[in-house]
Amino acid sequence: MITMKQIAERIGVSVSTVSLVLNGHDKGRVKSETARKVRSTAKTMGYRPNPMARSLRTSKTGMLGFISEDVATTPYAGAIIQGAQDAAAERGYVLLTVSTDGSVRESEQIRALKRYGVDGFLFAKMYDQNVDLPQALRSCPTVVVNAVERDNRCPSIAPDEFLIGYDATRHLIESGCRRVAYLGTTQDLPAQADRMRGYQAALKEAGLPASKALIRLVGFNQEAMDQVNDLVDGQHPDGVFCFNDSRSFYLYQAAAARHLIIAVDLNLVGVDNHQVVAETTAPPLATVELPHYEMGFWAVRRLLAQINPRRVALPLPKTRAILPPLDQTDGVRIHCALIRKGSTRLDAALDPVVASH
């Protein structure tokens, strides 16, 4: 194991200087050139902090608690955990993850994490919603992930649902669509209302009709298929914004049954960038990607800024969705990335089969 003493001897500075730099306390106390040399040498030599020694010195354990409701068992939402782990690891922290059912077990898991002495908490939900922060977390450094804390007791990050609807609809309009429909969900979700507002705003901006007949809220299976058949036959949309990728399946089926060509006769945009759906349809489904990785990464960076605001700030990495500044307070909304594929006329050139029509 490489020690601070070895780094100090390699550079020719004192151990205390190395300690100040590697613990983020060098600002105004160590020359910037010396600090750069310490960090570079530590990286080259493979220095890793001793978690136990740091815990004794700072009264911090170097552990963060990640409390999730079904996130750990959901393939694409699980990217929240990956993003959180990557951000934690770059600062030498370990993530302790527990999955709860949102009831009594949640309180038990929070107590368990507190017994381990975690330095702060991430409180994550599987889908965007308004939540009340559990009483047990209200006195602890906490960031809410993929949801909004109702009373703004702590920072939170969630997708910008309005812009999801706006960007998806705008992309269809730019693809030449003039009768754009919305295929939504029957579930009472904040995302539903906000995405529909974005859809309607884009239509209004373009001077296009926002007829109620072009809006269908559906569940699943045959009931959804019947609604889609009625929409296609009765309203003849040339573009459809789908609440999520899975609902686009019904439109692919309806198009096939009527010999309609996706991206020529019917343009589609979904939400999720769900690998099973968006990568197995033909042509591939254009979709707005929910920024699960980015939310997990940002949430850990924000949490660590609460725990130790004196640490030197690291630059935010380049990600598909642009990460918001860490100094934003209350509820932060992140602008999601539109992944252009082959299911719209604008992107038809991406798919040679569609382009040939």
C-alpha positions as CSV (number, residue, x, y, z in Angstrom):
1,M,0.0,0.0,0.0
2,I,1.4,3.4,-1.0
3,T,1.6,5.8,1.9
4,M,1.6,9.6,2.1
5,K,5.1,9.4,3.4
6,Q,6.3,7.7,0.2
7,I,4.6,10.3,-1.9
8,A,6.2,13.1,0.2
9,E,9.6,11.5,-0.2
10,R,9.1,11.1,-4.0
11,I,8.3,14.8,-4.4
12,G,10.5,16.3,-1.7
13,V,7.7,17.9,0.4
14,S,6.5,17.3,4.0
15,V,3.9,14.6,4.8
16,S,1.6,17.3,6.2
17,T,1.6,19.0,2.8
18,V,0.6,15.7,1.1
19,S,-2.1,15.2,3.7
20,L,-3.5,18.7,3.2
21,V,-3.7,18.1,-0.6
22,L,-5.1,14.6,-0.6
23,N,-7.7,15.5,2.0
24,G,-8.9,18.6,0.1
25,H,-7.6,21.2,2.6
26,D,-4.9,22.7,0.5
27,K,-6.7,25.8,-0.8
28,G,-4.8,28.9,0.4
29,R,-2.3,26.7,2.3
30,V,-0.3,24.9,-0.4
31,K,1.0,26.4,-3.7
32,S,-1.2,25.3,-6.6
33,E,1.8,23.9,-8.5
34,T,2.8,21.8,-5.5
35,A,-0.8,20.6,-5.1
36,R,-1.0,19.5,-8.8
37,K,2.3,17.6,-8.4
38,V,1.0,15.9,-5.3
39,R,-2.2,14.7,-6.9
40,S,-0.4,13.7,-10.1
41,T,2.2,11.7,-8.2
42,A,-0.4,10.1,-5.9
43,K,-2.3,8.9,-9.0
44,T,0.8,7.6,-10.8
45,M,1.9,5.7,-7.7
46,G,-1.6,4.2,-7.2
47,Y,-2.3,5.8,-3.8
48,R,-5.6,4.8,-2.2
49,P,-6.8,6.4,1.0
50,N,-7.1,4.1,4.1
51,P,-10.8,4.2,4.9
52,M,-10.3,3.1,8.5
53,A,-7.7,5.7,9.2
54,R,-9.8,8.4,7.6
55,S,-12.8,7.3,9.6
56,L,-10.9,7.7,12.9
57,R,-9.5,11.0,11.8
58,T,-12.7,12.6,10.5
59,S,-15.5,10.8,12.3
60,K,-16.7,9.9,8.7
61,T,-17.2,6.3,7.6
62,G,-16.8,6.9,3.9
63,M,-20.1,5.1,3.3
64,L,-23.3,6.4,1.7
65,G,-26.8,4.8,2.1
66,F,-28.8,4.2,-1.0
67,I,-32.5,3.5,-0.3
68,S,-34.5,2.4,-3.3
69,E,-38.0,1.4,-4.0
70,D,-37.8,-1.2,-6.7
71,V,-34.9,0.6,-8.4
72,A,-32.5,-2.2,-7.8
73,T,-34.8,-4.7,-9.5
74,T,-35.6,-2.6,-12.6
75,P,-33.1,-3.1,-15.5
76,Y,-33.0,0.4,-16.9
77,A,-33.7,2.3,-13.6
78,G,-30.8,0.3,-12.1
79,A,-28.5,2.7,-14.0
80,I,-29.2,5.2,-11.1
81,I,-27.2,2.9,-8.9
82,Q,-24.3,2.6,-11.4
83,G,-24.1,6.4,-11.6
84,A,-24.2,6.7,-7.9
85,Q,-21.5,4.1,-7.4
86,D,-19.2,5.8,-10.0
87,A,-19.5,9.2,-8.3
88,A,-19.0,7.7,-4.9
89,A,-15.9,5.7,-6.0
90,E,-14.1,8.7,-7.4
91,R,-14.2,10.2,-3.9
92,G,-13.3,6.9,-2.2
93,Y,-16.8,6.3,-0.8
94,V,-18.7,3.0,-0.7
95,L,-22.4,2.7,-1.5
96,L,-24.6,0.6,0.7
97,T,-27.8,-0.3,-1.2
98,V,-31.1,-1.5,0.3
99,S,-34.4,-2.1,-1.5
100,T,-37.6,-1.3,0.3
101,D,-41.3,-1.6,-0.2
102,G,-42.1,1.9,1.0
103,S,-43.7,0.9,4.3
104,V,-42.5,-0.4,7.6
105,R,-39.6,-2.1,6.0
106,E,-38.3,1.2,4.8
107,S,-37.9,2.5,8.4
108,E,-36.1,-0.7,9.4
109,Q,-33.7,-0.3,6.5
110,I,-33.0,3.3,7.4
111,R,-32.2,2.3,11.0
112,A,-29.9,-0.4,9.7
113,L,-27.9,2.0,7.6
114,K,-27.7,4.4,10.5
115,R,-26.2,1.7,12.6
116,Y,-23.4,1.3,10.0
117,G,-22.8,5.0,10.4
118,V,-23.3,6.1,6.8
119,D,-22.4,9.7,6.2
120,G,-25.5,10.5,4.1
121,F,-28.5,9.1,2.2
122,L,-29.8,8.8,-1.3
123,F,-33.6,8.3,-1.4
124,A,-34.6,6.9,-4.8
125,K,-37.8,6.1,-6.5
126,M,-38.5,3.9,-9.6
127,Y,-40.5,6.6,-11.3
128,D,-40.8,10.4,-11.0
129,Q,-43.3,11.4,-8.3
130,N,-43.9,13.7,-5.3
131,V,-42.6,12.2,-2.1
132,D,-42.6,13.0,1.6
133,L,-39.1,12.5,3.1
134,P,-39.2,9.8,5.8
135,Q,-39.0,11.3,9.3
136,A,-35.9,9.3,10.0
137,L,-34.0,11.1,7.2
138,R,-35.0,14.7,8.0
139,S,-32.0,15.3,10.3
140,C,-29.5,13.6,7.9
141,P,-27.8,14.8,4.7
142,T,-30.1,13.4,2.0
143,V,-30.8,13.8,-1.7
144,V,-33.9,12.5,-3.3
145,V,-33.4,10.8,-6.7
146,N,-35.9,10.4,-9.6
147,A,-38.6,12.2,-7.5
148,V,-39.4,15.5,-6.0
149,E,-39.5,16.1,-2.2
150,R,-42.8,17.7,-1.6
151,D,-41.8,20.3,1.0
152,N,-38.2,20.9,-0.3
153,R,-36.6,19.7,2.9
154,C,-33.6,18.5,0.9
155,P,-32.2,18.7,-2.7
156,S,-33.7,16.4,-5.3
157,I,-33.2,15.6,-9.0
158,A,-35.8,14.3,-11.5
159,P,-36.4,14.3,-15.2
160,D,-37.8,17.5,-16.8
161,E,-41.1,15.8,-17.8
162,F,-42.5,18.9,-19.6
163,L,-39.4,19.1,-21.9
164,I,-39.7,15.4,-22.6
165,G,-43.2,16.0,-24.1
166,Y,-42.1,19.2,-25.8
167,D,-38.9,17.8,-27.3
168,A,-40.6,14.6,-28.5
169,T,-43.5,16.4,-30.1
170,R,-41.2,19.1,-31.6
171,H,-39.1,16.3,-33.2
172,L,-42.3,14.9,-34.8
173,I,-43.3,18.3,-36.1
174,E,-39.8,18.9,-37.5
175,S,-40.2,15.5,-39.3
176,G,-43.2,16.9,-41.2
177,C,-46.0,15.6,-39.0
178,R,-49.2,17.7,-39.0
179,R,-51.6,15.5,-37.1
180,V,-49.6,14.5,-34.0
181,A,-51.3,12.2,-31.4
182,Y,-50.4,11.5,-27.8
183,L,-50.6,7.9,-26.5
184,G,-50.6,8.2,-22.8
185,T,-51.2,6.1,-19.7
186,T,-54.3,5.7,-17.5
187,Q,-52.1,5.9,-14.4
188,D,-52.3,9.1,-12.3
189,L,-48.7,10.2,-12.5
190,P,-47.1,13.6,-12.4
191,A,-45.1,12.6,-15.5
192,Q,-48.3,12.1,-17.4
193,A,-49.7,15.6,-16.8
194,D,-46.3,17.3,-17.5
195,R,-45.5,15.3,-20.6
196,M,-49.0,16.1,-22.0
197,R,-48.4,19.8,-21.2
198,G,-45.2,19.7,-23.2
199,Y,-47.0,18.0,-26.1
200,Q,-49.7,20.6,-26.2
201,A,-47.2,23.5,-25.9
202,A,-45.2,22.2,-28.9
203,L,-48.4,21.9,-31.0
204,K,-49.6,25.4,-30.0
205,E,-46.2,26.9,-30.8
206,A,-46.4,25.3,-34.3
207,G,-50.0,26.3,-34.8
208,L,-51.2,22.7,-35.0
209,P,-54.4,21.3,-33.6
210,A,-54.4,19.8,-30.1
211,S,-57.7,18.0,-30.5
212,K,-58.9,15.8,-27.7
213,A,-59.6,13.1,-30.3
214,L,-55.8,12.8,-30.8
215,I,-55.2,12.1,-27.2
216,R,-55.6,8.5,-25.9
217,L,-54.9,7.3,-22.4
218,V,-54.5,3.6,-22.4
219,G,-53.6,0.7,-20.2
220,F,-52.3,-2.5,-21.7
221,N,-53.1,-5.6,-23.8
222,Q,-56.3,-5.7,-25.9
223,E,-57.9,-2.6,-24.4
224,A,-54.8,-0.6,-25.5
225,M,-54.8,-2.3,-28.9
226,D,-58.5,-1.4,-29.5
227,Q,-57.8,2.2,-28.6
228,V,-54.9,2.4,-30.9
229,N,-56.8,0.9,-33.8
230,D,-59.6,3.4,-33.2
231,L,-57.0,6.3,-33.1
232,V,-55.3,5.2,-36.4
233,D,-58.6,4.5,-38.3
234,G,-60.6,7.4,-37.0
235,Q,-58.0,10.2,-36.7
236,H,-55.3,9.2,-39.2
237,P,-52.3,10.7,-37.2
238,D,-49.0,10.9,-39.1
239,G,-47.1,11.1,-35.8
240,V,-47.5,9.8,-32.3
241,F,-45.7,10.7,-29.1
242,C,-45.9,7.7,-26.8
243,F,-45.8,8.1,-23.0
244,N,-43.2,5.2,-22.9
245,D,-41.5,2.9,-25.4
246,S,-43.7,-0.1,-24.5
247,R,-46.8,1.6,-25.8
248,S,-45.2,2.1,-29.2
249,F,-45.6,-1.7,-29.8
250,Y,-49.3,-1.2,-30.4
251,L,-48.6,1.4,-33.1
252,Y,-46.0,-0.9,-34.8
253,Q,-48.7,-3.6,-34.8
254,A,-51.4,-1.3,-36.1
255,A,-49.1,0.0,-38.9
256,A,-48.1,-3.5,-40.0
257,A,-51.8,-4.5,-40.2
258,R,-52.6,-1.5,-42.5
259,H,-49.4,-1.7,-44.5
260,L,-48.3,1.6,-43.2
261,I,-44.5,2.3,-43.2
262,I,-43.1,3.6,-40.0
263,A,-41.2,6.9,-40.5
264,V,-43.0,7.4,-43.8
265,D,-46.7,7.1,-43.1
266,L,-46.5,7.0,-39.3
267,N,-43.8,8.7,-37.2
268,L,-43.1,7.6,-33.6
269,V,-41.2,8.8,-30.6
270,G,-41.2,7.0,-27.2
271,V,-39.7,7.6,-23.8
272,D,-37.2,5.4,-21.8
273,N,-34.7,4.2,-24.4
274,H,-35.7,0.8,-23.0
275,Q,-33.2,-1.7,-24.6
276,V,-35.7,-4.5,-25.1
277,V,-38.1,-2.2,-27.0
278,A,-36.1,0.6,-28.6
279,E,-33.5,-1.8,-30.0
280,T,-35.7,-4.7,-31.2
281,T,-38.3,-2.7,-33.2
282,A,-37.8,-2.2,-37.0
283,P,-37.1,0.5,-37.7
284,P,-35.5,1.3,-34.3
285,L,-37.7,3.6,-32.1
286,A,-36.6,7.2,-31.6
287,T,-36.9,7.8,-27.9
288,V,-36.2,10.3,-25.1
289,E,-33.8,8.6,-22.7
290,L,-34.5,9.0,-19.0
291,P,-31.2,10.1,-17.4
292,H,-31.0,7.4,-14.7
293,Y,-27.2,7.3,-14.7
294,E,-26.9,11.0,-14.7
295,M,-29.3,11.4,-11.8
296,G,-27.5,8.9,-9.7
297,F,-24.1,10.5,-10.4
298,W,-25.4,14.1,-9.8
299,A,-27.1,13.0,-6.5
300,V,-23.9,11.6,-5.0
301,R,-21.9,14.7,-6.0
302,R,-24.6,16.9,-4.5
303,L,-24.7,14.8,-1.3
304,L,-21.0,14.9,-0.9
305,A,-21.1,18.7,-1.3
306,Q,-23.5,18.7,1.7
307,I,-21.3,16.4,3.8
308,N,-18.0,18.2,3.2
309,P,-18.5,21.6,1.4
310,R,-14.8,22.4,1.7
311,R,-13.7,19.6,-0.6
312,V,-12.3,20.7,-3.9
313,A,-15.1,20.5,-6.5
314,L,-14.4,18.1,-9.4
315,P,-15.6,19.0,-12.9
316,L,-18.8,17.4,-13.9
317,P,-18.2,14.7,-16.6
318,K,-19.7,14.8,-20.1
319,T,-22.8,12.7,-20.2
320,R,-25.7,12.3,-22.7
321,A,-28.0,14.4,-20.6
322,I,-26.2,17.6,-19.4
323,L,-25.8,17.6,-15.6
324,P,-27.2,20.6,-13.8
325,P,-24.8,22.7,-11.6
326,L,-24.3,21.4,-8.1
327,D,-25.1,24.7,-6.4
328,Q,-28.8,24.5,-7.5
329,T,-31.1,24.2,-4.5
330,D,-34.5,22.6,-3.9
331,G,-35.9,20.5,-6.8
332,V,-33.7,20.2,-9.8
333,R,-35.1,19.0,-13.2
334,I,-32.7,17.5,-15.7
335,H,-33.2,18.0,-19.5
336,C,-33.3,14.5,-21.0
337,A,-31.6,13.6,-24.3
338,L,-33.6,12.7,-27.4
339,I,-32.0,9.6,-29.0
340,R,-32.7,9.9,-32.8
341,K,-33.1,6.5,-34.5
342,G,-35.2,5.4,-37.4
343,S,-38.9,5.8,-36.5
344,T,-39.3,9.4,-37.8
345,R,-39.0,10.9,-41.2
346,L,-36.3,13.2,-40.1
347,D,-34.2,10.3,-39.1
348,A,-35.1,7.9,-41.9
349,A,-31.6,8.2,-43.4
350,L,-30.4,6.3,-40.3
351,D,-32.2,3.2,-41.5
352,P,-31.5,2.1,-45.1
353,V,-34.7,0.1,-45.4
354,V,-36.8,3.2,-44.5
355,A,-34.7,5.5,-46.6
356,S,-35.4,3.4,-49.7
357,H,-39.1,4.3,-49.5
